[in-house]
Structures are given as structure tokens and as C-alpha cells.
Amino acid sequence: MNASVDLSDVRLETDRLILREWQETDLEDFYEYARVDGVGQMAGWQPHDTIETSKIVLDIFMSGKKTFAVQLKENNKVIGSVGIEELSMVPGAEYESLYGRELGYVLNKDYWGKGIMPEAVKKVIEYCFENCGCDYLICSCSPANSQSKRVIEKCGFEFLTEKVRKLSDGTERTALYHTLHK
Ligand SMILES: CC(C)(COP(=O)(O)OP(=O)(O)OC[C@H]1O[C@@H](n2cnc3c(N)ncnc32)[C@H](O)[C@@H]1OP(=O)(O)O)[C@@H](O)C(=O)NCCC(=O)NCCS
């Protein structure tokens, strides 16, 4: 079952980051990383060709209330997102009475390799377990996405299974599913 999530007025903090709801003024920062080749594709979406595309997605983030903007304290720039998504699969019969969610994340390419996403995801995991009633979380990546696999490992998830999953653009891709329990 999906745990319920509502990020209205939620603000989390880590050493380097503020995690908060998306707002209209984040549009330029969002488009800056969403238009770059090789970023969105790894998460299952195409680079944004115009800022209007980013505006449409930003509106979905704002109304959905389940996606954090990742803001860097040192310059106040929004450099990524962490979504507490609905489950794309239930790992097994024993999970059917449990509450879960699925995490997804993307980071501006200029900031890769500094441990920023593990720092953000660990905080979101804590939030899901302590504030959203989650019993477990899942997270998936493609077998070729070693960068995301490292984030998953650093955050304590364990490999569960390999499965074909449908992406937001309708295409299908093999995914390595991982779970983390409260
Ligand atoms: C996955 C992602 C969020 C990782 O964020 P991050 O903050 O860079 O994570 P880390 O700093 O912990 O780096 C993770 C791994 O990326 C690799 N890496 C580091 N710098 C890199 C760079 N400049 N370019 C490519 N890979 C790099 C390293 O293997 C690193 O693992 P290590 O710490 O064991 O060396 C980021 O790469 C990204 O946004 N990728 C595109 C979107 C995506 O894949 N989302 C997940 C979909 S499942």
C-alpha cells in the first residue's frame, strides 16, 4: 500500500542542503539542469527542450506535493529533486499489508560526485519513516546506472529483484529494485 505523503510546508535541513516544496521561482534552476543531455535520460525522461516543458513539470511537482526541491545552502540554488513516488511494484505478498513508497532523484550535472544526493536521500528516508508512516521504501535504477546504484547502496538499500518497469514516457526498461525497511 502507498503511504500518504503531503509535503505542504515541510522543510528539512542537512549540512549542505535544504529540502523543501518546489516553488514557481525555481523555474530557471530547474530548466538549467533538466535541459542537459545525459541527466533526465538516466531517470527515464528526455531533456527538456524548452523552459515551457520545465514549467509544466514544475506545476506537476507543486500540485503533487510529493517531490522535494534540493536547494544548496551556499548559493540558494535548486540543484535537484527527490520524489517520494507511488510504488511501481509491491515486492511480495508479505508487503501487501505494509505501507511503502518509492524514491526517485535527479541532480544537476555540475554537482555530481560530491555526495550531495546520498545526503539528501538519507534525510528523505528519515522523513518517510518518521513522518509518513512508511514501513519500507523501494528504489530502482537501470543496470547501467552505476551512479544511482552507488546512491542506493550508500543509503542502505538492499537488492531485491530485477524487473521490467514502464517509464513515464511509456517505454519499458529493466530495473534493479532495492528495498529498505524501517
Ligand atoms: C545518480 C545521481 C543522483 C548521483 O548523485 P551524486 O550526488 O553525484 O552521488 P555521489 O556523489 O554519491 O556519486 C555517486 C557515484 O557517481 C559516480 N560519479 C561521481 N562523480 C561523477 C561524475 N562527475 N560523472 C559521472 N559519475 C560520477 C561515482 O561512481 C560515485 O560513486 P562513488 O562515490 O562510490 O565514487 C546523479 O548522478 C544523477 O543525477 N544522475 C542522473 C539522474 C539519475 O540517474 N537518477 C536516478 C535514476 S534511477
The ligand as a Gaussian input file, in Angstrom:
#p B3LYP/6-31G(d) Opt

LIG

0 1
 C       22.510000       9.445000      -9.531000
 C       22.904000      10.838000      -9.068000
 C       21.699000      11.490000      -8.414000
 C       24.043000      10.703000      -8.056000
 O       24.168000      11.870000      -7.267000
 P       25.589000      12.312000      -6.628000
 O       25.298000      13.363000      -5.615000
 O       26.542000      12.648000      -7.709000
 O       26.034000      10.947000      -5.903000
 P       27.514000      10.625000      -5.363000
 O       28.301000      11.873000      -5.197000
 O       27.326000       9.747000      -4.197000
 O       28.165000       9.809000      -6.555000
 C       27.650000       8.534000      -6.900000
 C       28.603000       7.863000      -7.889000
 O       28.607000       8.594000      -9.114000
 C       29.900000       8.423000      -9.758000
 N       30.399000       9.757000     -10.087000
 C       30.983000      10.659000      -9.282000
 N       31.250000      11.777000      -9.971000
 C       30.822000      11.576000     -11.214000
 C       30.797000      12.384000     -12.381000
 N       31.261000      13.626000     -12.375000
 N       30.268000      11.839000     -13.502000
 C       29.777000      10.598000     -13.517000
 N       29.757000       9.815000     -12.415000
 C       30.270000      10.289000     -11.296000
 C       30.792000       7.696000      -8.772000
 O       30.807000       6.330000      -9.156000
 C       30.038000       7.849000      -7.458000
 O       30.245000       6.749000      -6.603000
 P       31.456000       6.777000      -5.526000
 O       31.115000       7.834000      -4.539000
 O       31.464000       5.418000      -4.976000
 O       32.712000       7.130000      -6.281000
 C       23.389000      11.711000     -10.264000
 O       24.443000      11.055000     -10.894000
 C       22.282000      11.980000     -11.273000
 O       21.501000      12.926000     -11.135000
 N       22.201000      11.149000     -12.326000
 C       21.170000      11.335000     -13.377000
 C       19.777000      11.012000     -12.907000
 C       19.657000       9.624000     -12.295000
 O       20.344000       8.697000     -12.666000
 N       18.722000       9.493000     -11.344000
 C       18.436000       8.212000     -10.721000
 C       17.524000       7.432000     -11.570000
 S       17.393000       5.752000     -11.002000

